[in-house]
Structure formats: structure tokens, C-alpha cells
Amino acid sequence: MTRQLPRVAKGLVRKRKKTAVDYLLGIDVGTSNTKAVLIDEAGHIIASATQSHPTIAPAPGYQEQNPEDWWRGVCHTVRRSLEEGGVHPAQVAGISFSAQGCACQPVDVHGGLLGNALIWTDTRATMQQAHIRQLFGEDLGRITGNNIYDQPEPRMMWIRDHEPERYARTHKFLTTLSYLIYRFAGTFAATTSDWGFHLSFDRRRRSWNSEFVRAIGLDEEKFPALCESHEVVGRVTKLTAQDTGLLEGTPVVAGAQDSVVVALAVGALDVEQSVVMRGTTELLCFSTAEGEYHPDLYTTCSVIPGMFVRYDMREVVASGGSYRWLAIMLFGKASSAEFTQMNELAATSPAGSNGLLYLPYLLISTNPDPDQRRAGCYFGLSVTTARGDLCRAVMEGTAYALRETIARLNQIGITIQELRLTGGPAESALWNQITADVTGLPVLVPEVGSAAAAYGAALLAGVGCGLIPMDDNCATLRRMIQLRQRYEPQPAHRAVYERFYVEFCRLTTRTLGIAARLRLQETE
């Protein structure tokens, strides 16, 4: 029987009085940093703050983060935002979250950490993934609703198989979002948007998939109770109030996975409206009323009741990850100053980067067949290649990869008519224009820019607290969400990019599996 999260009983906490102006707080814990955003009732950003956190790689394929680093970032950014905005804690009407998806963090019965979190880029559990595929064969998608990508269940199995004592001590497996809920409200909870992407979640019944969980040998009681993203799951605890500067008893709204909450933030509220999230990786997702299994798509629950968010995850495109890597290669560090300099260098290179192609596949692959895996690559290097060519080629390479994704979606009957871009790379006007030129589609950049995930979390807090109604066909939300810039495709560059796109597709096909085979030879 599915265990649902108990509702917060009225009267157990002191009811908060409405102030002259109410504010909403959104917190986003991504792969690279934590951001907090304060907005007013009209949706205007009053203050924001950001702090980075490290990823730990103790062995090849291992990618871990310490949730205490997340928490330090949360405390710093929340306090900084309150101070910068001149907002008294009593004026904060509600809090909600956005977070990187699919982390695997075991905790004990008191919520104590049992080691680091195995984040979504961790690839140690390939044997467990293979075992799941062997168990279910072609029925896997029908049973789970999604194919295997970076979901945490194989990593849970890895802990069970390789660290049985750690597994035995585990009271709950939490994601980044579930950990935030626990730290703020003292509640073990899993939201349908965050966990709806997982193999262990049944979207039709919105409950745990007991058939799958039993088959792979995990214990269902180690999963948190389920709730909807817009539900109030608790109140800020006394200890969290001391850490963050917030008022004890402030309502905590469950929150959503970053890609889902960004769709809310940029106004992708209608069927087939799309958003391109450009962070460490690039993700094209779109809203839909259809949530049934499709072999070419990954699906989770939307924060909008009755809606779903779907993704093409055939390849993992490292957009911001590529730019960050290149910054470190060129300058030894990667901060806003280096990115600004790279943007200026990229502007000195012509369309086509003087004959240079870049394949933006620096991170994990979703393809289980090593012979079909892509890898990062610069092709066309010469003694005349300049730093500007290297920078612009990254922008163009991610745009070619995006166009390929759009073409795949079109083949299965999904038409993308415009692109709403968010994330750090979306702050580059040149990158945005290249994206429009390569894809042939208008590019819309929301006013919130790189703060979209935290901004969407703040909106979600308003929905959960009742400040933003959901019974007006999202009319209030649409009024609050503003677009900053629109980029139209430039015909002068279309012919150049058409030719380069053809060669990009040819290059990706002819280099399949090479890097995987080379790495295999190194380990033999």
C-alpha cells in the first residue's frame, strides 16, 4: 500500500499574519551552485544570491557531492537575499525549491547523512543498469514508464551490493530536493515531479511501482512518502530558522526538479510549449497533456495539475559544461570574467568558426551500447585556429545538437515552434543569436535569465501558499512572467549553418564508439 505524506494539521503552528507586502522565496540547488531568489507578489525579483559547491571525484566514474555543501550554500544565499532585499523574515509568505534531479543520498532514521550523495553524473552503477535491462528486457519502458537514463535506483542497488552496511543503515534514500524538504521542514517527502522521472514511480497511479522495486531487490520502505509539488509539506523548523535567518513556522512548499520548475518560470504552460535549459548540460523539454510511455521520450509530472513535462534525452549535451571546461583550459579558471572574455573572443570569429566543428558530448552517455556512444571532439583544428574559433565552435556545436534534437522530435509528431532559453549561457546574446540562426526558430529569453530555476521555485511557493491562484487558467502566472529579448533567425547565416549542420551530423555518426573503445583498452 502506498504511503502518502500526511497533511500539515491546521492549528499546530501559529497562523502567520499577512504583512503589507508579502514576499516569496525560491531556492535552487543545481549541479554547480545554489541560488536563492526573493520575489514580490507581482513577480518582480527583489534580491538574489549565488554560491558554488564542489563535485568530488574519488575514483573514475564516481561523482559525489556533500549535502553539507548544499546546506552552506542555502544558508548563505538565503541570508544574503534577505539582507540585500531589506526583507524581514516575517514578510516571507512561503518557500519552495528547485533542485538537480536523480541524486542518491542515503540518510539514517534521524536524517543524518550516510556518506556523500551520488549525483546524476555518477556512472559507477553500469552493472546494475545492465541487470535491470536484463530483468525486464523490452518490457522495461512499459513497466517503469521511462527507459534508463541517470535515475538513482541503479546507484541504490550499487550501495546495496558494494556497501551493504551503509544500505542496512539507510532509513530513506533522498534526492537533492527531498533532502532540502527534510532540512527545512523535518519531513521525509518525495514530489511527483522530482521522482516522477524515476524507474520506481508509477505515473498512472502516482504511487510507488511496487512490482519494479521488488524485482530489483530494493526495500520500498526506504523510499519517502509521496506528495504533489505544490503541496505545503511542513513549516520551517526552529533549527533551520537559526541557520537561515527565516522565521520559524514559515510554510514550506514541496518543490520540483529543476527542469520542471523552469518550464513554470518561463511560461511554458501550454501543450508543446518548450524550454531549453542551458546549465552544465542542455535539456530541451516541453509541456504535454500526454504522459504515457514513449521509447524516445522521458516523462515526469508537471507542477501544473493534469500536465506532464517530457524530454528528448537521446544524448547529454554539455553546453555550460563545455564552456566551463574551455575556460579552464584557456585561462586556468572559470568565472564570469573569463566567460565575458570568451564571448568577446567568439564574436571575432565568423559563422562556421573558420572551419571548426565541436561535438559537445563531454559528460555521460544515455546509450547502453558502447559502440553507439558519442564523445566530445574538436574537428578541423589547424595552426591558424584562434581562441575565438574555439569559443564560437562550442556555441555552434550546442546549437547543432539542439537542432538535431528538434528534428528527432518532429519525426515523432512533436513540432517545436519557438525556443525559450534559460541558464548561464542564455546570458550571451551571441550564443542566443547563433541558436536562432542554426535552428531557424525564434529564441525567447525570459527576464529572469539564469535565475529561472530559483524564480520558478518562488512562483511555486506562491501557488502552494495560495498567493498565486491556479483556478484562473494560469492567467495570473502569465501576467507575472516577462520576456526580455527575442532573437529571430538571420537569413545571411542560414546557408553557412545548413552546410555545417550536415557535416556535424556526419561527424557524430562516424565517430560513434571510438572514445568508448579507447577507454576500454586502457582498463584492460
N, C-alpha and C positions, 0 to 999 in steps of 0.2 A: 504493500500500500504506500502511495506517495505521501511523504510528509511535507505539508505546506507550512510556510512561515507564519507564525501566529501574528495576528494584527496587534498594533500598539493599542493598549487599552486606554480609553479616554479617562482622564481624571488621575492617572498615575503620575503625570507631570503637570507642573503649573502651566496653565494656558498662557501663551505669550500675547501681550497686548500689541495691537497694531500701532506702529510709530507713524510720524508724519510722512516719512518716506521709507519704504521697505526696499531692501537690497537682497540679491540672490548671489550665492557663492558657488562657483563651479571649479572643480579640481580635476586636472588631467595628469595621470601618471603614465607617460609613454615609455618607449624603449630607451630613449636617451635622456629625457628630462621630465621634471614636474612643473606644471604651470597652474597658477590659481588666477581666477578672473572674478571680479565683483561687477555686477550689473545692477542698474536701477529698474524700476517697474516698466519703463518704456523700452528696455533692452539695450540701453547705452552702456558701454564699458566705462566704469568709474576708475578702476585700478586693476593692475595685473602684475605678476611677478613670476620669474622662472628660475629654476635651479637644476643643474645637470646631476646625473648619477651614473656611476660606472657599471660596466658589464665585466664580469670575471670569467676568464677562460682557463681553468686549471688543467685542461687536457684538450687535445684535438677533438673538435666536435662538441665540447662542453661550453655552454653559455649560461651563466648564472648571474643573478643579482641578489643583493642583500636587502630584504624589505625594510630594514632599519635605515638604509639609504633613501628609500622611498619616503619613509616617515619623516626623516630630517628635512627632505625637500618640501613635504607637505607643510610642516610646521613653519619653516622659513617663509614660504610663499604666501601662506595664509596671513601670517602676522604682517608681512611686508605690504600685502594688498590692503589690509585694514588700515594700516598706518598711512599709506600713500593716499587712500581714498578718503581719509578722515571719517571713517565709518565706525560708529560704536557697535560693539558686538550685539547689543540688544536690537539693533536695526536689521540684523541679518535674519530674514524670514525663513530661509531654508538652505540646505546644502545638498549637492549631489556630485556624482563622479563620472569621469571617463577614464578608461584605462586600456593599456595594451592587452591584447587577448591571449588566452591559452597558456599563461604561466602555470606552473605546477608548484604550489607551496604547501608542504605538509606542516600542520600545527598540532600541538597536543591539546588535551581537554581544556586547558586554561588559555588557549590561544598562543602559547609560546612557540616560537619558531623552532622547527626541527631542520636546521641547516638552511642553505640558501634556496631561493626559488630557481627552478629550471625554466628559463623563459622560452618563448616561442621559437627562437632561432637555434635552440639546443637540438643537436641531431644524434645524441647518443643512443636513442631508442629505436634504431633501424630494425633490429632483430624483432622487437616487439611489434613494430608496424607490420613486418612480414608475417608474423604469426597471426595477426588479426586478419590480414588478407587471405591467408591460407585457411583459417577457420570458416570464413564466410564466402569466399570466392566471389562470384558475380552477384551474389545476394547482398553484399556489404552495403551498397547505397540504399537499397530498398529497406534494409533493417535499420540503418542508422540515419538516413536522410541526407548524408553527406559522404563523400569519399574522404580518404585520409589526406590531411594536409599537415598542419602543425598542432593539432589538438593535443591536450595534455594526457589523455588516457594511456598512450604507449609509455610516456615518462613515469606515470604512476606505476605501471607494470614493471618498468626498469627498476624503480626503487624497491618494489616488492621482490624482484628477482636478485638484485645485487646488494641491497641494503635491508635485509628482512627485519632487523631490529628497528630501524627507522620506520619501516612500514607498520610494524606492530604497534609502535608508539603513536602513530598518526591517528588523531581523532577526526580531523577533517582535512581534505585537500581543498585548498583555496586558490583562486586566481588572484591576479593583482586587484581587480575590482572587489572580489569577496573579502580580501584582506583589508581594504580600505573601509568597507562596511563594518567589519569587526572592530577595527581600531577606533572608529568614530562612535559606533552605537553598541558595541559589545555583543553583536548578533552574528551568528554564522548563517549567511544567506548567499544564494546564487540567483542572478537575474536571468530571465528567459532570453534576453538579447546577448548577454555575455556568454552564457553556457549553451544557448540555442545552436551555436555553431559546432558544439562538441558531439562526439560519437555517442555519448551516453544519454543524450537528451532526445525525447520523443516530441517532435513539434506538433503533431496532430493532437496528442493528449496533454501537451505542455507539462510533462512529467518525466521522471527518470525512465530510461529504457532498460527495464529490469532484465529482459532477455539478453541484451547485449552485455550488460555489466556482469551477469552470472557467467556468460560464455567465456569472457576473457579473464575470469577469476579475480575480479575486484570486489570489494565489500561496499554495498550500496550505502550502508550507514556511515561511511566515510565521506559521503557527499553532503553538502549543505542543503538546507531547506530552500525550496524554490519560491520566487516572487516575481512580480512584474517590475519593469524598470521604473515606472512612475510611482510605485508604492512608497509610502513612508514606512521605513523598516525599524525605526528607533529614534532615539534622541542623543545628542552629544553627551557623552559621559563626563563625569567630573574630572577624571584624569586627562581626557582629551581636551577638555576646556582649558586646563592648566597648560598643556603642551602648545596649543594653537592660539590661545587668546580669545577663542569663541565663547559664547555663553552656554553654560550647561543647560541642557534641555532643548536646544535648538533642533528642529526637525531634520532628520536625515532621510533623503530620498535615495532609493537603491542605486540608480545609475545604469550605465550601459557601456558596452565595448566601444572603443574609440571610433571605429568606422561607422557604427550605427548612430552614435550621438552626433557625429559630424554631419551626417545626412540631415539630421534635425536642424543643426546650426546654420546650414547654408540654404535651407528651404527646399530640399529635395523631398517634398512631402507627397507628391502625386506619382501615380504609376509611371514607371520608366524615366522619371527624372533622375539624373545621375550626378555623382560627385567623384572627383579624383582626389584622393588623399595623397599628398606628397610629403612624406616624412622620411624616415630611414629607408622605408620601402614605399612603393607606389601601389595604390589599390584603387581600382575602378569598381564602384558599387552603384546599385540603383534600387529604387523602391518598387515594390510589386505587391499585388494582391494575391499572388500565387506562391504557395510555399511547399509544393510537392517536390519530391526528389527529381533532379535533373543531373545526368552524369557530367555535364560540362560546367555546372554551377555549384557554388557553395552558398548555403542559405542559413539565415538566422532570423529571429523575431525582431521586428521593428519596435521602437518606443511608441509608435502610433498604433493603437489597438486595431487588430484585424489586418495589419500590413506586415510585410516581410522586407528584409534587405538581402539582396543577392550579389554575388561577386563572381567574376571570372578569375580563377586562381591557377590557371594553367602554368604560369611562370611567376616567380618572385622577382620583381624589378626593383633594383636598388637605385632609387633616384637620389634622395638626400644622402644615402649611404655612399654612393659613388662620388658625390661632390665632396663629402667629408673626407673620404679616402684620398681623393686627388689633392685636397687642401693640405693634408698631412704630408703627402709626397712632395708637393711643391714648396711648402713653407714651414713644415715641421709642426704645425698646429692648425686647428680648425675652429676659428671663432668668427664672429660677424665681420671683423675687419678683413680676414682672409677671403671670406665669401664675397664681400664687396669688391675686393681687388680682382677676384676671379671673374665676376660679372663684367667688370670693365675690360679685362683681357678678352673674354669671349666676344664682346662687341667689336673687337678689332679683326675678328676672323669672319670671312664671308659665309653665306649659306653653303652648307656642304663641308665646312671646316677644312677647306683646301685638300679634299680627297680623303679625309679621315673618318672612319666608322668606329663606333663604340657599341659594344654589347653590354648592357647594364645588369649582368647576372652575377653579382658578387656574393650573394648570400645563399641560403638553402634552396634546393630544388623540390618541387612537388612531384616530380616524376619518379615512380618507384624503379624504373628501368634505367640503370646507369648509362646505357648506350643512347638514351634519349634525353640526357640532361644537358642543359646549356651552361655556359660559363662566361665570366667576364673576359672582354677582349678589346684591345685597340687594333684595328686593321688599317693599313695604309700609311704607317709611320715612315718618315724619311728624314734625312738630315736637315730638311727645311721646315719640318714640323715645329710650330711655335707653341708656347704655353697657351696662347689664346685658342689655338686649334684644339688642344687637349680639353680645354674648358667648354668650348662650344659643342664639341663632339658628344660630351656627356649629356648636355641639354637635348641635342638632336637624337641621340640614341634612346633616351627615355621616351621621346615623342614617337619615334618609330615603333617602339614596343607597345605604346598605348594605341597607336593606330592598328597594329596587328590584333590587339585585344578587341577593339571595336569591330573589326572585320569578322572575328570569330563569333561575336555576339549577334551580328547581323545574319550570319548563316543559320542561327537557330531562332530567328524571328524577333530578335530584340533590336530595336532601332534607337541609337543614341543620337539625339539632335543637337545637344549642346553639352558643354563640359563646365561644371562648377569646380574650380580648383581651390584647394586649401593646403596649408602646410608651409614650412620654411621656404622651399624652392618657389612657391607661388608668390613670394615677395619680389621675385626677379621679373621685371617687365619683359626682358629679352626672352627668358625661358617661356613665359606665357605666350608671347607672340610666336615663337618657334612652334609651340604646341598647336596653336591655331593653324599655322601655315602647313604643318605636316599632316594634321588630321583632316583639315578642310572644314572644321567645325568652329563655331564661335566659342570663346572661352570667357567665362564669367568668374570674377574674383570677388568673393564676399567681403564686406567691410571688415569682418573680424580677422581675416587673413590667417596667420599661423596660430592664432588663439582659438581656432574654431572648435576644437575638442572641448576645451575648458568652457568656452562660451556656450556650447550646446549643453554641457552639464549644468550650467547655471539656468538655462531655459528649462531643463528637465526638473530642476529643483522647484521652479515656479509652477510647473504643471502639477507636481506632486503636492505642493502646498496649497494649490487652489488659486494662486495669483494669476495664472495663465489658464484660461478655460480651454477644454478640449471638445466642448459640445457646440462649437461655432464653426465647424469645418476648417479648423486651424486658421481662421481669419485673423485672430489676434497674433498668432505666431508670424504669419506672413507680413503683417504690418511692422513687426519688430525687426525682421531680418532685412538688412540693407546690402545692396551690391555696390562695390567700389569702382570696378572697372570692367569694361567689355572689350575683348580683342577679336577683331574679325580677320579671317584668313586674307593674306596679301597675295593676289594673283601673280605678282612678279617672282615670288619664291616657289610657287606650286610646282613648276616644271622641274626645277632642281631637286626638290624634295621627292617628287614622284620617282625620279631615277634612283636616288639614293635609297629610298624605301625598298624598291625591288631588290637592290643589292644587299640591303640589310637582311631581308628575309632569306635570300640565298646564302648569306654568310652564316646565319644562325642554323640553317639546315645542314650545311656541310661541316660544321664544327661540332655537331652533336656528339656527346660522349667522350670526346678527346680528353678533356680535363679529368673526367671520372676515371678513365683508364690509366692515365698517368699517375693519379693519386693511388690507385690500386697497386700499381707496380712498385711504388715507393714503400708500401706497407708489407710487401711480400718478402 
